[in-house]
Amino acid sequence: MKSTRLPFWGMARRSVQPLIALTLLACGVLWAGDSPRPSIRTSSRWDLRLLDLELRAVSVAGKSTQEVWEKMTRNLQVRSVLYLPEELNTQQSFEYTAQRCTVRELYDAYVARYPQLTWYQDPPSGIVWFFPKALRYAEILGTEVHVPADQFGLRCFTDVLTPLQQRPEVNIHLWRRGFTFLGIFDFPVDIPAGTYSVRQLLNQCCVCNPDKTFVILVDSRVGVIVALQNLEPDNPQNPTRAALYFWQVEIDPKQAAYPDSETIRKALSNPDPRIRWAGRCYVELVTSIGRDALVRGAVGKEEALWTAVALTSLFHRMEGARHRASVERMEQEFDPSFFEKGDPALCTLVALEMARHGEDRRGLDILAKRQISDAALAGVRSEIFTRLRRYTQARAAVAERGIKWFGLGREELLTLDQRSVFGP
């Protein structure tokens, strides 16, 4: 799915390059552990190292500041955030070619062409920002909000950005277009308790999903417009070096070539929640991967079920959406004895998927009798909350059986999708 143009309201019919495409997942990733309250990922190793990635056969060209940034970001999948006042969106062309260059060298060439901009890498998160040289980085979107408790499985647009927009002191406007928008950009976000600037919250959203970023347009009439952007190349058939680098940084530094389907399935079903998260992110970055073939080719019950829940969380984030091949594989692999004794984390996720797709509550019926501890579900806490926030049928089915995960009573469970991350 290609992006759609986003206009500058204050500019005479001037529009900008694409701002939308495809989808992802339960990305507020949890580090594995025995504690029922695992730590939340707040930095991106991939982004922290991305500046030194060597690119090959680079060709970037465009006719304006924003167009060049979008092509550079999407086609090379080198993630950054752009903060751009309308007067700096100059109609100056840019052409850059190199047989070899680092991401840092490319960024330096970009700001050399548009010298009113500079770039800066946020030290905690690793996210790079382009913004006016006249500003200090700390001044950008500096209004602070408080998150009173650790939050898991938040929907990015619905649970994070929309409540931000509704706070008068924040004074931002969100850009949204089309029915499938939430299916693409309501990816999961985890946020530790604390006080954050709006800029820091955008960085945290980026940390949770390497395939998504933001362009912030400052319009003289409307104000600050925050738009999500997808890192989908114009030619998605060819995996980028940045995508392979993500695999090398987050999963296996010895992976020299693009991983095959068997290798990807092993990551999606890895015992380590961090590896499973990274595997899902890679599948979203490389949209040419055959999703149906990925789940149908899985060998063994656990690999098949982990792959199925990964794909359903990646590409189907709206109520009623489904990945048919994954749903069919889950139904095929259903086995009461496995739900009675199998991996509690995997059984829980599969049971939620079965319940949210229809009336199949067999998995939840069995789990209700197992009385699984929060500690046993620590590695999939974000994924559980993701599904409970999104899917009415799943919430209702869990409430009906009196299952209490992570202190969620019946009332808290049924209203989970309505409570604000920023408190009352």
N, C-alpha and C positions, 0 to 999 in steps of 0.2 A: 504494500500500500504506500503510495507516494504522499509526500507532505502537501499541505495547502498553504497558500500565501497568506501572510498576516500583514494587514496594512498599518502604516503609521497614520493614526487618525488626523494628526495636525499637518500632514504633508499632502500636497496637491497630487492626488491620484498616484502617489508613489507606493509601490508595494514591495514586498520582500520575498525572498526565496522560501522554499518549502519548510514547514515546521511540524510534520507529523509522519508517522509510519507504524511500526509493528510493536511487539509486546513483551512483557516479562513478569516476573515472578516474585516468590517469597524471598525477598532479598534482604530483609533485615536479618542478616544471618547470625546464628548463635554459635559461639565457640563451644565445642563439646565439653562435657564435664559431668560430674556426679551431682553437682549442686542444682536444686530446683530453680535457682535464679542465676543463670549464666550471664556472663558479660555480653555487651552488645557491641557489634562491630562499629567503630567510629572513624576508621581510616581505611584508605584503599591502597594496598601495596602496589597494585598495578598503576594507579595514578601517580603515586610517589616516585615510581621508576620510569614512567612513560617518557619523560623528557630526554632520556638517554637512549631510547629505542632508535636503532638505525633503520630508516625507511629506504626503499629502493624504487627506482623508476618513478620518481615523484613528479606529478604534473598537476598544478593547481592554478586555475584561472577564473576570474570573475570581474564584474563591472562595478561593484560597490563594496564598501567595508563589510557589510553584513553578508552579502552574497559570497564573498571569498571565504569568510569565516565558516559559513554553513557548508560550503563544498569541502573545505579542508577538514572540518570536523566529521562530516558524514562519510565522505568517500575514503578517507584514511582511517576512520574510527579512532582518531586521537581526541579524546574528550577534553573539552574546556567549557567554561561558562562565559558568555558575552554580556557585558553591561554597556549599553550603547544609547547615549542621547541622540535624538534625531539629527541634530546639526552635525554630528560626526559620522553619520552614515553617508559619506561622500561618494559621488559617482566617479570615482577614480578606478580605472582598471588595474588589475594585478595579474602578473604571470610569473610563475615560479616553476622551474624544472630542474631536476637534479637526478643523476644516476644513483647517488647515495647522499643522504643527509640525516641528521638526527632530528627528532621532534623539536628540540631546543633551537636548532638552526632554522627550521621552518618558522617557528614562532618569532624569532628575531627578524627574519625577512618580512614577515607580515607587519610588525610594528614599525619597521623601517619604511615601509611603503605608506603606512598610515601613522605618522609620527605623533599625532595627538593621543594615541593609545599606548598603553604599556601592558605588560602581563606580570602576574605574580602567582606563585604556588602557595596555597594555604598550607602552613606547616602541619597542623594537626591532621587534616583530612587527606591532603595530597592533591586536592582539586585545583586546577589552574583557572584563573580569571583573567579576562581581557577587560580593561576599563579605561576611562579617560586619565591621562597622565596628570591632569589638574587635581584629581581626587586622591585621597589616601585610601588604601584598601579597607581599613577599619571603618571608614565613613559610609561605605556602601551598604544600604539596607540595614542600618544599625539599630533599628527599633527592636527592643527586647520583649520577649514573651516567656512565660514560665510553664514548664511541663512538670506537674507536681509528682508524677509517678512514672516508673519505667513503662514504656509503651511498646507493644509487640504487634506485628502484623497489621499496621495501619495502612489504609488505602491512600496512596500518595496524594491524588487530587482531591478525593472526597474527605479524608480525615485529617490531612495536614494543610494543604494549600487553601481549600475552601474556608475552613475556620479562620485561617490567617486573614483572608480577604475580608471576612466579616467583622474583624476587629478594627474600629475606626482609627486607632492610633497607628496602625500599620500602614494604611493608605496605599494598597496595591490593587491592581486589577488583573484578573486571570483571563487568559485566552483559551477558549474551548470551541471546538467545531466538530460536528458530525456525531452520529449515533455510536460509532465504534470507538470514540475517543477514550472512554473509561476503560474499555477492554484493553487499550494500549497503555494508558498512563496511570491506571490505578494499581500500580505495582506495589508490593509490600515494603513498608519502611518500619524500622525499629528505632526508637529514640530513648536514650537514657533520661532519667529525671534530671532536671536542671533548668537553668535560665539561658536562653539562646537569642541571638540576633536573628533576624529573618535570613540574613546571608548564611549564617551557620546552619540553619534548618535546611536551606537549599543544598548546602554541601552534604549534609547528612542524607538527604534524599539521593544524591548522586552516589554516595558511598554504597548505598544499598542496591544499586543497579548500574553496572558499567555501560549499558546500552542507552542510557537516558541522560539528558543534560538540559540546560535552561538558556534561553536568550531573554534578557531583560531590556525592554525598549522604553526609553524615557521620552514621552510625548508631551509637547508643550500644552496641549489641550486636555488630554485624558489623564496624564500622570505616568506612573510606573506600571508597565504592562509586563507581567510574568508569563512566559510561554514555555511549555515543555517541548523538547525536541528529541527525536529518535535518531540514533546513529545508524541509519540504514543507507548503505552505499547505493549510488545510482546503478551499479552493476553488482547485485548481491550474490551472483553466482561464483565470484572469486573471493575466497576468504582473504581478509587483510592481514598484514604482518602484525598489526596491533592486536587482532583477535588471537593469533597464535601466541603472541607475547603474553596475553592475559593467561592463557593456559600454562605457559612456562612459569610465570610468576606465581600464580595462585594454586597450581595443581602439580606440575611435574617439570622441573627445569631441564630434564634430559630429553624432553619431547622435541625432537628436531623437525619433524614434519607435522602437517595437520593431522590430528587424531582421527582414526577411522571410527566407524559406528560401534565396534566392540569396545574400543578404548573409552568412548564417550559413555556408553552404558555402565562401564565399570566405575566411572566417576559419579554418575547419577545414583548408583546404588552403594557407594562407598560407606563404610561404617562411620567415617568422620563427617559430621554435619557441614564443616567448612568446605570439604571437598565436594560434597553433594551440591552445596550452594554454587560453588564455582563452576561445576559442570552445567548447571542450569543456565548460568550467566553466559557461558560459552555458546550453548545452543541458541540463545537469543541473539547473541552477536553475529552468529553465522546462520543466517536465515535460509541458506540453501540446503541445510541438513534436512533429509527426509524424515519428517516426524513420524509418519505412519510406519515406515520401515524400521525406525528406531525401536518402537515399542513391540512391533510384531516379531522382530528378530531377537528379542531378549530370550535368554536361556535360563530356565529355572524360575521358581515362583518368586523368590525375593528380588532378583534382578528385574523381572517383568513388572512387579508391583511398584518398586521404587521408580522405575522408568515411567510407568503410567502416571503416578502421582506427580512426578516432576513435570511432565508435559501438560497435564491438566492445569497445574498452577502457573505455568508459563504463558499459555496462549489463550486462556479462557477465564477472564477475570470478572465477567459480568454474570448476574443471575440468569440461569437458563442456558448459558453457553456450554459447549461440551466438545471434547476431542473424541470422536467416535471410536477410533482405533484403541485409545487408552481405556475408554469405558468398557469396550468389548473385552479387552484383555483382563481387566479387573474382574469382570463377571466370569470369565473363563477360569481364572485362577482362584475363585472363591472356594474356600475349604474351611468348614467349621472347626476342624481340629487345629488348623493353623492359627485361627483367631483365638483359640483357647490357650495356646502355648507359645505362639510365635512372637517375634520382636514387637514389644508393645507400641513403640513409636510408629513402626510401619503399619501395624494393624489399625491404629487410631486414625492415621491419615487416610487409609483405604476406606475405613468405615464411614468417615465423614464424606468422602467423595461419593460413595454409594448412596448415602442418605440424601445428599444434595441434588443428585441427578434424578431422583424419583422416590419411590416408596420402599426401596430395599433397605430395611433397617436391621437385617440379620447380623451384620458386623457389630453394630452398636448394642444390640441385645446381648451378645456374648461378652463384649467389653464391660458392660454394666455390672456383670457378675465377677469380673476379674479384679476390680478395685485397684487399678493401676496407680502407682504413686506419681507425684509430680516429678520426682527425681528421675524416674524412668522415661519421662517425656521431655526432659530438659532440652535435648538436642533438637526437638521439633516444636518447641514452644511457639516460635514465630509462625510456623506453618499452620499450627492449630488455630491460633488467633486469626490468621489470615482467612481461613475458611469460615470461622464462626462470624467474623465481621461481615463477610460478603454474602453468605448464603442463608436465607431465611429458613429453608427446610432443614438444613443441618442444625441450626440453632434450636429450632423447635424439637427436633428428634432427640437431641442431647438433653434438653430440659425435661422432656416427657419421661425420660429414663432416670432422672435424678442424678445424672453424672456430674460431678463437680471437679473441674480441672482448674488448677491454679487459683483456687479460692472463688471461682465464679459460681455464685448461687443462682437460683432460677431467675430472679428479677434482673441481676446484673447480666446474665447471659442473654436474656431476651431483648435487652435494651443496649447491648454492646455496640451495635452499629449507630447508635444515636448519641452516645456520650462524647463530649469534646476532649481531645487530647490536652487542651489547655485548662481543663477544669470547668467548674460552673460559670 
